[in-house]
Amino acid sequence: MKHVANGTGPFKLKQFSRGVVFHMVKNEGYFLKGLPYLDEYKIYLPRWFVIPARRSEATIRARPVS
């Protein structure tokens, strides 16, 4: 399944590797002139941060509804 990211926020998604990195770059078309102050940023995710999809789905299904 392919996902498309879109929006009008201050940053645009340049690179995404599930469980590894988010690389965001400045959105030149952002409506507040002069913002954001950063040109880009990267968030590296630790290996333990990502829950495998099958396990997270099983956890959700196993929880009782209140």
mmCIF file of the N, C-alpha and C atoms, coordinates in Angstrom:
data_MODEL
# 
_entry.id   MODEL 
# 
loop_
_atom_site.group_PDB 
_atom_site.id 
_atom_site.type_symbol 
_atom_site.label_atom_id 
_atom_site.label_alt_id 
_atom_site.label_comp_id 
_atom_site.label_asym_id 
_atom_site.label_entity_id 
_atom_site.label_seq_id 
_atom_site.pdbx_PDB_ins_code 
_atom_site.Cartn_x 
_atom_site.Cartn_y 
_atom_site.Cartn_z 
_atom_site.occupancy 
_atom_site.B_iso_or_equiv 
_atom_site.pdbx_formal_charge 
_atom_site.auth_seq_id 
_atom_site.auth_comp_id 
_atom_site.auth_asym_id 
_atom_site.auth_atom_id 
_atom_site.pdbx_PDB_model_num 
ATOM 1   N N  . MET A 1 1  ? 0.844   -1.175 0.000  1.00 0.00 ? 1  MET A N  1 
ATOM 2   C CA . MET A 1 1  ? 0.000   0.000  0.000  1.00 0.00 ? 1  MET A CA 1 
ATOM 3   C C  . MET A 1 1  ? 0.887   1.234  0.000  1.00 0.00 ? 1  MET A C  1 
ATOM 4   N N  . LYS A 1 2  ? 0.567   2.183  -0.850 1.00 0.00 ? 2  LYS A N  1 
ATOM 5   C CA . LYS A 1 2  ? 1.323   3.424  -0.916 1.00 0.00 ? 2  LYS A CA 1 
ATOM 6   C C  . LYS A 1 2  ? 0.562   4.513  -0.183 1.00 0.00 ? 2  LYS A C  1 
ATOM 7   N N  . HIS A 1 3  ? 1.320   5.383  0.479  1.00 0.00 ? 3  HIS A N  1 
ATOM 8   C CA . HIS A 1 3  ? 0.728   6.501  1.211  1.00 0.00 ? 3  HIS A CA 1 
ATOM 9   C C  . HIS A 1 3  ? 1.236   7.801  0.606  1.00 0.00 ? 3  HIS A C  1 
ATOM 10  N N  . VAL A 1 4  ? 0.385   8.776  0.536  1.00 0.00 ? 4  VAL A N  1 
ATOM 11  C CA . VAL A 1 4  ? 0.752   10.095 0.042  1.00 0.00 ? 4  VAL A CA 1 
ATOM 12  C C  . VAL A 1 4  ? 0.591   11.093 1.180  1.00 0.00 ? 4  VAL A C  1 
ATOM 13  N N  . ALA A 1 5  ? 1.659   11.827 1.450  1.00 0.00 ? 5  ALA A N  1 
ATOM 14  C CA . ALA A 1 5  ? 1.597   12.842 2.502  1.00 0.00 ? 5  ALA A CA 1 
ATOM 15  C C  . ALA A 1 5  ? 1.381   14.198 1.851  1.00 0.00 ? 5  ALA A C  1 
ATOM 16  N N  . ASN A 1 6  ? 0.394   14.933 2.332  1.00 0.00 ? 6  ASN A N  1 
ATOM 17  C CA . ASN A 1 6  ? 0.182   16.285 1.826  1.00 0.00 ? 6  ASN A CA 1 
ATOM 18  C C  . ASN A 1 6  ? -0.258  17.167 2.975  1.00 0.00 ? 6  ASN A C  1 
ATOM 19  N N  . GLY A 1 7  ? -0.230  18.442 2.763  1.00 0.00 ? 7  GLY A N  1 
ATOM 20  C CA . GLY A 1 7  ? -0.644  19.353 3.818  1.00 0.00 ? 7  GLY A CA 1 
ATOM 21  C C  . GLY A 1 7  ? -0.142  20.758 3.546  1.00 0.00 ? 7  GLY A C  1 
ATOM 22  N N  . THR A 1 8  ? -0.427  21.646 4.470  1.00 0.00 ? 8  THR A N  1 
ATOM 23  C CA . THR A 1 8  ? -0.052  23.048 4.314  1.00 0.00 ? 8  THR A CA 1 
ATOM 24  C C  . THR A 1 8  ? 0.771   23.532 5.489  1.00 0.00 ? 8  THR A C  1 
ATOM 25  N N  . GLY A 1 9  ? 1.391   22.619 6.208  1.00 0.00 ? 9  GLY A N  1 
ATOM 26  C CA . GLY A 1 9  ? 2.173   22.981 7.384  1.00 0.00 ? 9  GLY A CA 1 
ATOM 27  C C  . GLY A 1 9  ? 3.504   23.612 7.029  1.00 0.00 ? 9  GLY A C  1 
ATOM 28  N N  . PRO A 1 10 ? 4.298   23.933 8.050  1.00 0.00 ? 10 PRO A N  1 
ATOM 29  C CA . PRO A 1 10 ? 5.561   24.621 7.840  1.00 0.00 ? 10 PRO A CA 1 
ATOM 30  C C  . PRO A 1 10 ? 6.651   23.747 7.215  1.00 0.00 ? 10 PRO A C  1 
ATOM 31  N N  . PHE A 1 11 ? 6.480   22.413 7.246  1.00 0.00 ? 11 PHE A N  1 
ATOM 32  C CA . PHE A 1 11 ? 7.485   21.511 6.697  1.00 0.00 ? 11 PHE A CA 1 
ATOM 33  C C  . PHE A 1 11 ? 6.859   20.509 5.747  1.00 0.00 ? 11 PHE A C  1 
ATOM 34  N N  . LYS A 1 12 ? 7.679   20.057 4.780  1.00 0.00 ? 12 LYS A N  1 
ATOM 35  C CA . LYS A 1 12 ? 7.270   19.028 3.833  1.00 0.00 ? 12 LYS A CA 1 
ATOM 36  C C  . LYS A 1 12 ? 8.117   17.790 4.084  1.00 0.00 ? 12 LYS A C  1 
ATOM 37  N N  . LEU A 1 13 ? 7.529   16.634 3.886  1.00 0.00 ? 13 LEU A N  1 
ATOM 38  C CA . LEU A 1 13 ? 8.241   15.382 4.061  1.00 0.00 ? 13 LEU A CA 1 
ATOM 39  C C  . LEU A 1 13 ? 9.156   15.143 2.864  1.00 0.00 ? 13 LEU A C  1 
ATOM 40  N N  . LYS A 1 14 ? 10.444  15.003 3.130  1.00 0.00 ? 14 LYS A N  1 
ATOM 41  C CA . LYS A 1 14 ? 11.405  14.733 2.061  1.00 0.00 ? 14 LYS A CA 1 
ATOM 42  C C  . LYS A 1 14 ? 11.730  13.253 2.001  1.00 0.00 ? 14 LYS A C  1 
ATOM 43  N N  . GLN A 1 15 ? 11.932  12.638 3.172  1.00 0.00 ? 15 GLN A N  1 
ATOM 44  C CA . GLN A 1 15 ? 12.277  11.222 3.219  1.00 0.00 ? 15 GLN A CA 1 
ATOM 45  C C  . GLN A 1 15 ? 11.622  10.595 4.432  1.00 0.00 ? 15 GLN A C  1 
ATOM 46  N N  . PHE A 1 16 ? 11.149  9.379  4.254  1.00 0.00 ? 16 PHE A N  1 
ATOM 47  C CA . PHE A 1 16 ? 10.589  8.618  5.360  1.00 0.00 ? 16 PHE A CA 1 
ATOM 48  C C  . PHE A 1 16 ? 10.978  7.168  5.177  1.00 0.00 ? 16 PHE A C  1 
ATOM 49  N N  . SER A 1 17 ? 11.595  6.617  6.181  1.00 0.00 ? 17 SER A N  1 
ATOM 50  C CA . SER A 1 17 ? 11.888  5.188  6.213  1.00 0.00 ? 17 SER A CA 1 
ATOM 51  C C  . SER A 1 17 ? 11.299  4.670  7.507  1.00 0.00 ? 17 SER A C  1 
ATOM 52  N N  . ARG A 1 18 ? 10.296  3.806  7.408  1.00 0.00 ? 18 ARG A N  1 
ATOM 53  C CA . ARG A 1 18 ? 9.571   3.333  8.589  1.00 0.00 ? 18 ARG A CA 1 
ATOM 54  C C  . ARG A 1 18 ? 10.525  2.753  9.619  1.00 0.00 ? 18 ARG A C  1 
ATOM 55  N N  . GLY A 1 19 ? 10.470  3.327  10.790 1.00 0.00 ? 19 GLY A N  1 
ATOM 56  C CA . GLY A 1 19 ? 11.301  2.864  11.888 1.00 0.00 ? 19 GLY A CA 1 
ATOM 57  C C  . GLY A 1 19 ? 12.730  3.357  11.847 1.00 0.00 ? 19 GLY A C  1 
ATOM 58  N N  . VAL A 1 20 ? 13.061  4.236  10.898 1.00 0.00 ? 20 VAL A N  1 
ATOM 59  C CA . VAL A 1 20 ? 14.437  4.701  10.790 1.00 0.00 ? 20 VAL A CA 1 
ATOM 60  C C  . VAL A 1 20 ? 14.526  6.223  10.883 1.00 0.00 ? 20 VAL A C  1 
ATOM 61  N N  . VAL A 1 21 ? 13.905  6.937  9.927  1.00 0.00 ? 21 VAL A N  1 
ATOM 62  C CA . VAL A 1 21 ? 14.102  8.385  9.877  1.00 0.00 ? 21 VAL A CA 1 
ATOM 63  C C  . VAL A 1 21 ? 12.895  9.102  9.275  1.00 0.00 ? 21 VAL A C  1 
ATOM 64  N N  . PHE A 1 22 ? 12.659  10.311 9.782  1.00 0.00 ? 22 PHE A N  1 
ATOM 65  C CA . PHE A 1 22 ? 11.770  11.296 9.164  1.00 0.00 ? 22 PHE A CA 1 
ATOM 66  C C  . PHE A 1 22 ? 12.679  12.450 8.762  1.00 0.00 ? 22 PHE A C  1 
ATOM 67  N N  . HIS A 1 23 ? 12.657  12.860 7.507  1.00 0.00 ? 23 HIS A N  1 
ATOM 68  C CA . HIS A 1 23 ? 13.450  14.001 7.067  1.00 0.00 ? 23 HIS A CA 1 
ATOM 69  C C  . HIS A 1 23 ? 12.471  15.042 6.532  1.00 0.00 ? 23 HIS A C  1 
ATOM 70  N N  . MET A 1 24 ? 12.396  16.165 7.214  1.00 0.00 ? 24 MET A N  1 
ATOM 71  C CA . MET A 1 24 ? 11.461  17.224 6.858  1.00 0.00 ? 24 MET A CA 1 
ATOM 72  C C  . MET A 1 24 ? 12.242  18.433 6.353  1.00 0.00 ? 24 MET A C  1 
ATOM 73  N N  . VAL A 1 25 ? 11.705  19.104 5.323  1.00 0.00 ? 25 VAL A N  1 
ATOM 74  C CA . VAL A 1 25 ? 12.326  20.314 4.781  1.00 0.00 ? 25 VAL A CA 1 
ATOM 75  C C  . VAL A 1 25 ? 11.321  21.466 4.817  1.00 0.00 ? 25 VAL A C  1 
ATOM 76  N N  . LYS A 1 26 ? 11.847  22.673 4.794  1.00 0.00 ? 26 LYS A N  1 
ATOM 77  C CA . LYS A 1 26 ? 11.045  23.890 4.870  1.00 0.00 ? 26 LYS A CA 1 
ATOM 78  C C  . LYS A 1 26 ? 10.050  23.965 3.711  1.00 0.00 ? 26 LYS A C  1 
ATOM 79  N N  . ASN A 1 27 ? 8.819   24.328 4.003  1.00 0.00 ? 27 ASN A N  1 
ATOM 80  C CA . ASN A 1 27 ? 7.798   24.544 2.986  1.00 0.00 ? 27 ASN A CA 1 
ATOM 81  C C  . ASN A 1 27 ? 7.882   26.005 2.560  1.00 0.00 ? 27 ASN A C  1 
ATOM 82  N N  . GLU A 1 28 ? 8.442   26.231 1.381  1.00 0.00 ? 28 GLU A N  1 
ATOM 83  C CA . GLU A 1 28 ? 8.625   27.611 0.885  1.00 0.00 ? 28 GLU A CA 1 
ATOM 84  C C  . GLU A 1 28 ? 7.289   28.323 0.684  1.00 0.00 ? 28 GLU A C  1 
ATOM 85  N N  . GLY A 1 29 ? 6.209   27.573 0.510  1.00 0.00 ? 29 GLY A N  1 
ATOM 86  C CA . GLY A 1 29 ? 4.900   28.171 0.297  1.00 0.00 ? 29 GLY A CA 1 
ATOM 87  C C  . GLY A 1 29 ? 4.098   28.360 1.573  1.00 0.00 ? 29 GLY A C  1 
ATOM 88  N N  . TYR A 1 30 ? 4.744   28.227 2.727  1.00 0.00 ? 30 TYR A N  1 
ATOM 89  C CA . TYR A 1 30 ? 4.039   28.380 4.007  1.00 0.00 ? 30 TYR A CA 1 
ATOM 90  C C  . TYR A 1 30 ? 3.463   29.787 4.110  1.00 0.00 ? 30 TYR A C  1 
ATOM 91  N N  . PHE A 1 31 ? 2.240   29.899 4.577  1.00 0.00 ? 31 PHE A N  1 
ATOM 92  C CA . PHE A 1 31 ? 1.518   31.179 4.550  1.00 0.00 ? 31 PHE A CA 1 
ATOM 93  C C  . PHE A 1 31 ? 2.040   32.236 5.506  1.00 0.00 ? 31 PHE A C  1 
ATOM 94  N N  . LEU A 1 32 ? 2.792   31.857 6.532  1.00 0.00 ? 32 LEU A N  1 
ATOM 95  C CA . LEU A 1 32 ? 3.373   32.841 7.447  1.00 0.00 ? 32 LEU A CA 1 
ATOM 96  C C  . LEU A 1 32 ? 4.790   33.164 6.965  1.00 0.00 ? 32 LEU A C  1 
ATOM 97  N N  . LYS A 1 33 ? 4.973   34.314 6.357  1.00 0.00 ? 33 LYS A N  1 
ATOM 98  C CA . LYS A 1 33 ? 6.267   34.692 5.786  1.00 0.00 ? 33 LYS A CA 1 
ATOM 99  C C  . LYS A 1 33 ? 7.335   34.755 6.867  1.00 0.00 ? 33 LYS A C  1 
ATOM 100 N N  . GLY A 1 34 ? 8.525   34.249 6.532  1.00 0.00 ? 34 GLY A N  1 
ATOM 101 C CA . GLY A 1 34 ? 9.642   34.236 7.471  1.00 0.00 ? 34 GLY A CA 1 
ATOM 102 C C  . GLY A 1 34 ? 9.675   33.007 8.360  1.00 0.00 ? 34 GLY A C  1 
ATOM 103 N N  . LEU A 1 35 ? 8.650   32.195 8.307  1.00 0.00 ? 35 LEU A N  1 
ATOM 104 C CA . LEU A 1 35 ? 8.601   30.973 9.107  1.00 0.00 ? 35 LEU A CA 1 
ATOM 105 C C  . LEU A 1 35 ? 8.572   29.768 8.184  1.00 0.00 ? 35 LEU A C  1 
ATOM 106 N N  . PRO A 1 36 ? 8.993   28.633 8.574  1.00 0.00 ? 36 PRO A N  1 
ATOM 107 C CA . PRO A 1 36 ? 9.681   28.309 9.825  1.00 0.00 ? 36 PRO A CA 1 
ATOM 108 C C  . PRO A 1 36 ? 11.131  28.794 9.800  1.00 0.00 ? 36 PRO A C  1 
ATOM 109 N N  . TYR A 1 37 ? 11.730  28.854 10.963 1.00 0.00 ? 37 TYR A N  1 
ATOM 110 C CA . TYR A 1 37 ? 13.100  29.329 11.072 1.00 0.00 ? 37 TYR A CA 1 
ATOM 111 C C  . TYR A 1 37 ? 14.110  28.287 10.594 1.00 0.00 ? 37 TYR A C  1 
ATOM 112 N N  . LEU A 1 38 ? 13.784  27.025 10.756 1.00 0.00 ? 38 LEU A N  1 
ATOM 113 C CA . LEU A 1 38 ? 14.684  25.948 10.329 1.00 0.00 ? 38 LEU A CA 1 
ATOM 114 C C  . LEU A 1 38 ? 14.505  25.652 8.846  1.00 0.00 ? 38 LEU A C  1 
ATOM 115 N N  . ASP A 1 39 ? 15.593  25.301 8.175  1.00 0.00 ? 39 ASP A N  1 
ATOM 116 C CA . ASP A 1 39 ? 15.518  24.905 6.773  1.00 0.00 ? 39 ASP A CA 1 
ATOM 117 C C  . ASP A 1 39 ? 15.120  23.431 6.644  1.00 0.00 ? 39 ASP A C  1 
ATOM 118 N N  . GLU A 1 40 ? 15.550  22.622 7.586  1.00 0.00 ? 40 GLU A N  1 
ATOM 119 C CA . GLU A 1 40 ? 15.209  21.204 7.582  1.00 0.00 ? 40 GLU A CA 1 
ATOM 120 C C  . GLU A 1 40 ? 15.534  20.591 8.935  1.00 0.00 ? 40 GLU A C  1 
ATOM 121 N N  . TYR A 1 41 ? 14.987  19.395 9.168  1.00 0.00 ? 41 TYR A N  1 
ATOM 122 C CA . TYR A 1 41 ? 15.358  18.624 10.349 1.00 0.00 ? 41 TYR A CA 1 
ATOM 123 C C  . TYR A 1 41 ? 15.109  17.144 10.078 1.00 0.00 ? 41 TYR A C  1 
ATOM 124 N N  . LYS A 1 42 ? 15.830  16.324 10.831 1.00 0.00 ? 42 LYS A N  1 
ATOM 125 C CA . LYS A 1 42 ? 15.683  14.873 10.724 1.00 0.00 ? 42 LYS A CA 1 
ATOM 126 C C  . LYS A 1 42 ? 15.431  14.315 12.112 1.00 0.00 ? 42 LYS A C  1 
ATOM 127 N N  . ILE A 1 43 ? 14.560  13.343 12.176 1.00 0.00 ? 43 ILE A N  1 
ATOM 128 C CA . ILE A 1 43 ? 14.309  12.622 13.418 1.00 0.00 ? 43 ILE A CA 1 
ATOM 129 C C  . ILE A 1 43 ? 14.681  11.173 13.160 1.00 0.00 ? 43 ILE A C  1 
ATOM 130 N N  . TYR A 1 44 ? 15.673  10.688 13.895 1.00 0.00 ? 44 TYR A N  1 
ATOM 131 C CA . TYR A 1 44 ? 16.066  9.288  13.794 1.00 0.00 ? 44 TYR A CA 1 
ATOM 132 C C  . TYR A 1 44 ? 15.361  8.517  14.899 1.00 0.00 ? 44 TYR A C  1 
ATOM 133 N N  . LEU A 1 45 ? 14.672  7.476  14.535 1.00 0.00 ? 45 LEU A N  1 
ATOM 134 C CA . LEU A 1 45 ? 13.915  6.694  15.497 1.00 0.00 ? 45 LEU A CA 1 
ATOM 135 C C  . LEU A 1 45 ? 14.729  5.507  15.992 1.00 0.00 ? 45 LEU A C  1 
ATOM 136 N N  . PRO A 1 46 ? 14.744  5.283  17.311 1.00 0.00 ? 46 PRO A N  1 
ATOM 137 C CA . PRO A 1 46 ? 15.433  4.098  17.815 1.00 0.00 ? 46 PRO A CA 1 
ATOM 138 C C  . PRO A 1 46 ? 14.692  2.835  17.379 1.00 0.00 ? 46 PRO A C  1 
ATOM 139 N N  . ARG A 1 47 ? 15.407  1.753  17.244 1.00 0.00 ? 47 ARG A N  1 
ATOM 140 C CA . ARG A 1 47 ? 14.848  0.495  16.754 1.00 0.00 ? 47 ARG A CA 1 
ATOM 141 C C  . ARG A 1 47 ? 13.668  0.020  17.612 1.00 0.00 ? 47 ARG A C  1 
ATOM 142 N N  . TRP A 1 48 ? 13.721  0.229  18.917 1.00 0.00 ? 48 TRP A N  1 
ATOM 143 C CA . TRP A 1 48 ? 12.667  -0.245 19.813 1.00 0.00 ? 48 TRP A CA 1 
ATOM 144 C C  . TRP A 1 48 ? 11.392  0.594  19.711 1.00 0.00 ? 48 TRP A C  1 
ATOM 145 N N  . PHE A 1 49 ? 11.461  1.750  19.068 1.00 0.00 ? 49 PHE A N  1 
ATOM 146 C CA . PHE A 1 49 ? 10.322  2.663  18.996 1.00 0.00 ? 49 PHE A CA 1 
ATOM 147 C C  . PHE A 1 49 ? 9.186   2.131  18.128 1.00 0.00 ? 49 PHE A C  1 
ATOM 148 N N  . VAL A 1 50 ? 9.517   1.372  17.103 1.00 0.00 ? 50 VAL A N  1 
ATOM 149 C CA . VAL A 1 50 ? 8.524   0.904  16.145 1.00 0.00 ? 50 VAL A CA 1 
ATOM 150 C C  . VAL A 1 50 ? 7.967   -0.456 16.566 1.00 0.00 ? 50 VAL A C  1 
ATOM 151 N N  . ILE A 1 51 ? 6.654   -0.548 16.617 1.00 0.00 ? 51 ILE A N  1 
ATOM 152 C CA . ILE A 1 51 ? 5.974   -1.802 16.931 1.00 0.00 ? 51 ILE A CA 1 
ATOM 153 C C  . ILE A 1 51 ? 5.584   -2.435 15.603 1.00 0.00 ? 51 ILE A C  1 
ATOM 154 N N  . PRO A 1 52 ? 5.955   -3.690 15.388 1.00 0.00 ? 52 PRO A N  1 
ATOM 155 C CA . PRO A 1 52 ? 5.543   -4.336 14.142 1.00 0.00 ? 52 PRO A CA 1 
ATOM 156 C C  . PRO A 1 52 ? 4.027   -4.265 13.962 1.00 0.00 ? 52 PRO A C  1 
ATOM 157 N N  . ALA A 1 53 ? 3.583   -4.037 12.743 1.00 0.00 ? 53 ALA A N  1 
ATOM 158 C CA . ALA A 1 53 ? 2.157   -3.832 12.450 1.00 0.00 ? 53 ALA A CA 1 
ATOM 159 C C  . ALA A 1 53 ? 1.293   -4.974 12.948 1.00 0.00 ? 53 ALA A C  1 
ATOM 160 N N  . ARG A 1 54 ? 1.701   -6.201 12.757 1.00 0.00 ? 54 ARG A N  1 
ATOM 161 C CA . ARG A 1 54 ? 0.882   -7.339 13.195 1.00 0.00 ? 54 ARG A CA 1 
ATOM 162 C C  . ARG A 1 54 ? 0.709   -7.367 14.706 1.00 0.00 ? 54 ARG A C  1 
ATOM 163 N N  . ARG A 1 55 ? 1.784   -7.062 15.429 1.00 0.00 ? 55 ARG A N  1 
ATOM 164 C CA . ARG A 1 55 ? 1.693   -7.077 16.881 1.00 0.00 ? 55 ARG A CA 1 
ATOM 165 C C  . ARG A 1 55 ? 0.795   -5.951 17.381 1.00 0.00 ? 55 ARG A C  1 
ATOM 166 N N  . SER A 1 56 ? 0.897   -4.755 16.791 1.00 0.00 ? 56 SER A N  1 
ATOM 167 C CA . SER A 1 56 ? 0.068   -3.642 17.239 1.00 0.00 ? 56 SER A CA 1 
ATOM 168 C C  . SER A 1 56 ? -1.403  -3.912 16.925 1.00 0.00 ? 56 SER A C  1 
ATOM 169 N N  . GLU A 1 57 ? -1.690  -4.526 15.786 1.00 0.00 ? 57 GLU A N  1 
ATOM 170 C CA . GLU A 1 57 ? -3.071  -4.862 15.441 1.00 0.00 ? 57 GLU A CA 1 
ATOM 171 C C  . GLU A 1 57 ? -3.630  -5.873 16.428 1.00 0.00 ? 57 GLU A C  1 
ATOM 172 N N  . ALA A 1 58 ? -2.833  -6.872 16.787 1.00 0.00 ? 58 ALA A N  1 
ATOM 173 C CA . ALA A 1 58 ? -3.274  -7.881 17.753 1.00 0.00 ? 58 ALA A CA 1 
ATOM 174 C C  . ALA A 1 58 ? -3.539  -7.251 19.113 1.00 0.00 ? 58 ALA A C  1 
ATOM 175 N N  . THR A 1 59 ? -2.706  -6.295 19.502 1.00 0.00 ? 59 THR A N  1 
ATOM 176 C CA . THR A 1 59 ? -2.899  -5.619 20.791 1.00 0.00 ? 59 THR A CA 1 
ATOM 177 C C  . THR A 1 59 ? -4.206  -4.838 20.791 1.00 0.00 ? 59 THR A C  1 
ATOM 178 N N  . ILE A 1 60 ? -4.480  -4.146 19.711 1.00 0.00 ? 60 ILE A N  1 
ATOM 179 C CA . ILE A 1 60 ? -5.723  -3.367 19.622 1.00 0.00 ? 60 ILE A CA 1 
ATOM 180 C C  . ILE A 1 60 ? -6.935  -4.280 19.669 1.00 0.00 ? 60 ILE A C  1 
ATOM 181 N N  . ARG A 1 61 ? -6.882  -5.380 18.949 1.00 0.00 ? 61 ARG A N  1 
ATOM 182 C CA . ARG A 1 61 ? -8.013  -6.305 18.916 1.00 0.00 ? 61 ARG A CA 1 
ATOM 183 C C  . ARG A 1 61 ? -8.244  -6.989 20.259 1.00 0.00 ? 61 ARG A C  1 
ATOM 184 N N  . ALA A 1 62 ? -7.174  -7.193 21.027 1.00 0.00 ? 62 ALA A N  1 
ATOM 185 C CA . ALA A 1 62 ? -7.270  -7.902 22.300 1.00 0.00 ? 62 ALA A CA 1 
ATOM 186 C C  . ALA A 1 62 ? -7.794  -7.025 23.431 1.00 0.00 ? 62 ALA A C  1 
ATOM 187 N N  . ARG A 1 63 ? -7.749  -5.724 23.277 1.00 0.00 ? 63 ARG A N  1 
ATOM 188 C CA . ARG A 1 63 ? -8.204  -4.836 24.350 1.00 0.00 ? 63 ARG A CA 1 
ATOM 189 C C  . ARG A 1 63 ? -9.716  -4.823 24.432 1.00 0.00 ? 63 ARG A C  1 
ATOM 190 N N  . PRO A 1 64 ? -10.233 -4.904 25.642 1.00 0.00 ? 64 PRO A N  1 
ATOM 191 C CA . PRO A 1 64 ? -11.700 -4.849 25.796 1.00 0.00 ? 64 PRO A CA 1 
ATOM 192 C C  . PRO A 1 64 ? -12.227 -3.446 25.541 1.00 0.00 ? 64 PRO A C  1 
ATOM 193 N N  . VAL A 1 65 ? -13.408 -3.355 25.003 1.00 0.00 ? 65 VAL A N  1 
ATOM 194 C CA . VAL A 1 65 ? -14.051 -2.066 24.733 1.00 0.00 ? 65 VAL A CA 1 
ATOM 195 C C  . VAL A 1 65 ? -14.765 -1.628 25.991 1.00 0.00 ? 65 VAL A C  1 
ATOM 196 N N  . SER A 1 66 ? -14.530 -0.373 26.392 1.00 0.00 ? 66 SER A N  1 
ATOM 197 C CA . SER A 1 66 ? -15.194 0.114  27.615 1.00 0.00 ? 66 SER A CA 1 
ATOM 198 C C  . SER A 1 66 ? -16.247 1.143  27.291 1.00 0.00 ? 66 SER A C  1 
# 
